[in-house]
């Protein structure tokens, strides 16, 4: 990073700085947001979020799906409705159906 940016980061992220320092938090939000206000940055990022999650929570013996093509972790699971609405079959994804042993949630 440029020298001035490195100096700012060293100052903001100094181990001796209080973790709840509002000024440091505001600066970090500004830097992450590319100079935008946090609300504007969040709104812009949400424009790229095309994932639909229902949030269904299930118990043991629930039949769910995992898509190896789409997942970002080994334990991401989908309920039947979300799986079927995701075009996983039509697009030829690598997926499997399984019976949940301990329960889970639609990711």
C-alpha positions as CSV (number, residue, x, y, z in Angstrom):
1,X,0.0,0.0,0.0
2,X,1.0,3.6,-0.4
3,X,3.1,5.0,2.5
4,X,0.3,7.3,3.7
5,X,-2.3,4.5,3.7
6,X,0.1,2.2,5.5
7,X,0.7,4.8,8.2
8,X,-3.1,5.3,8.6
9,X,-3.6,1.6,8.9
10,X,-0.8,1.2,11.4
11,X,-2.4,4.0,13.4
12,X,-6.0,2.7,13.2
13,X,-5.1,-0.9,13.8
14,X,-2.5,-0.4,16.5
15,X,-2.7,-3.2,19.1
16,X,-2.6,-0.5,21.8
17,X,-5.8,1.2,20.5
18,X,-9.1,0.5,22.3
19,X,-11.2,-1.9,20.2
20,X,-14.2,0.4,20.8
21,X,-12.5,3.6,19.6
22,X,-15.3,5.2,17.5
23,X,-12.9,7.3,15.4
24,X,-11.0,4.2,14.4
25,X,-14.2,2.3,13.6
26,X,-15.5,5.2,11.5
27,X,-12.2,5.4,9.5
28,X,-12.3,1.6,8.9
29,X,-15.8,1.7,7.7
30,X,-14.9,4.6,5.4
31,X,-11.9,2.7,4.0
32,X,-13.8,-0.6,3.5
33,X,-16.6,1.4,1.8
34,X,-14.2,3.0,-0.7
35,X,-15.0,6.5,0.7
36,X,-18.7,5.9,0.8
37,X,-20.9,6.2,3.9
38,X,-21.5,2.7,5.4
39,X,-25.2,2.9,4.5
40,X,-24.4,3.7,0.9
41,X,-21.8,1.0,0.7
42,X,-24.2,-1.6,2.2
43,X,-26.9,-0.6,-0.3
44,X,-24.5,-0.9,-3.2
45,X,-23.3,-4.3,-2.1
46,X,-26.9,-5.5,-1.7
47,X,-27.4,-4.8,-5.4
48,X,-25.1,-7.8,-6.1
49,X,-26.8,-10.1,-3.7
50,X,-29.0,-12.4,-5.7
51,X,-29.1,-15.2,-3.1
52,X,-32.5,-16.0,-1.7
53,X,-32.5,-17.8,1.7
54,X,-35.7,-18.8,3.4
55,X,-34.0,-19.5,6.8
56,X,-36.0,-22.6,7.4
57,X,-34.6,-24.5,10.4
58,X,-35.2,-28.3,10.6
59,X,-34.8,-31.2,13.0
60,X,-33.4,-34.7,12.5
61,X,-34.7,-36.8,9.6
62,X,-35.5,-33.8,7.4
63,X,-34.6,-34.3,3.7
64,X,-32.4,-31.6,2.4
65,X,-30.0,-30.9,-0.4
66,X,-26.3,-29.9,-0.9
67,X,-25.0,-28.4,-4.1
68,X,-21.2,-28.8,-4.5
69,X,-21.3,-26.4,-7.4
70,X,-22.7,-23.5,-5.4
71,X,-21.6,-24.0,-1.9
72,X,-19.0,-22.0,-0.1
73,X,-18.6,-24.5,2.8
74,X,-19.0,-28.2,3.2
75,X,-22.1,-28.0,5.4
76,X,-24.2,-25.5,3.4
77,X,-27.7,-27.1,3.0
78,X,-30.9,-26.1,1.2
79,X,-34.5,-27.1,1.9
80,X,-36.4,-28.7,-1.0
81,X,-38.2,-25.5,-2.0
82,X,-35.0,-23.4,-2.2
83,X,-33.1,-26.2,-4.0
84,X,-35.9,-26.5,-6.6
85,X,-36.1,-22.8,-7.2
86,X,-32.4,-22.5,-7.7
87,X,-32.0,-24.2,-11.2
88,X,-29.4,-26.6,-9.8
89,X,-30.8,-29.5,-11.8
90,X,-31.4,-27.6,-15.1
91,X,-27.9,-26.2,-15.0
92,X,-26.3,-29.6,-14.3
93,X,-24.9,-28.8,-10.9
94,X,-23.2,-31.5,-8.7
95,X,-25.7,-32.0,-5.9
96,X,-27.0,-34.6,-3.5
97,X,-30.1,-35.2,-1.4
98,X,-29.6,-36.3,2.1
99,X,-31.5,-37.0,5.4
100,X,-30.3,-34.7,8.1
101,X,-29.1,-36.6,11.2
102,X,-29.1,-33.8,13.7
103,X,-31.0,-30.9,12.1
104,X,-29.9,-27.8,10.2
105,X,-31.0,-24.7,8.5
106,X,-31.5,-23.5,4.9
107,X,-28.4,-21.6,3.8
